């Protein structure tokens, strides 16, 4: 069912019925036609290995090796 907007005027009373109509209208409009497919992004690198540093039974840092041969430092922060 198509949404019909309320034409609000100064002094109009805001009621649960009118608010629910607005909410339902917004919910009904969330589904639309499928958009165009976007361009494919760069493949990028993936993780091939992870080496973790452990101290006193806790992980304190480490290193991730990527498929392009580069390495990324893993930093551990207390949460």
N, C-alpha and C positions, 0 to 999 in steps of 0.2 A: 504494500500500500504506500502510495506517495505521501511524503510529508507536506503538510500545509502549514506554513509559518503563521504564528500568531502576530497580529498587528497590535503591538503594545502602545498604549497611550498613557500619558501622565495620569496618575491616580488609580491605574488598574491594580486590582488585588492579585498578588502572587499566591496561587493555591497549589496544593499537592497535585491536583489533577493537571494543571497547566505545566508544572515542572516535569511531571511524568511524561506528558506529551512531548515536551522538548527532549527529554532523555531518550525516549523511544525513537523519536525522529532521528536523532544523532546516531543511535545504534543501527538503525535501518540503513543509514547512508554509508556505513563502514565497508560495505561490499560493493565493489565496482568492477568495471571491465579490467581484464588482464592488461598490464602495461607492456611496452615493448621490451624485449630482452636487451640487457645492457651488454657493453663490450666486455670481453674476457680480459681479466687483469693479468699481469705478469705472473708467471709460475712461482717465482721466488724459491727460496731454499727451505728444505725440511730438516728436522733434527735427525741425525743418524746415530748419535751417541751422547750419553750424559755421564759425567764423572762427578760424584759428590764428595765433598770434604766433610768428614765427621770428626767431632771433638767432644769427648765426654758423653758419647751416646746421642748427640744432637747434630743434625746437619747444619753446617755453618757457612757453606758456600759450594761452589763447584764450577763446572765448565760444560758447555754444550757444544758439540761439534756439528756443523751443518753440512748438508749435501754438497755445497760449493767449496768445502774445505775450510771455511772460516770458523772461528771459535767465538763463542759468546760467554761472558762471565755470568755466573749465577750468583746473585746476591741474596742472602737470607736476612730478613728482618724479623724482629720479635713482634708478634701480633697479639 
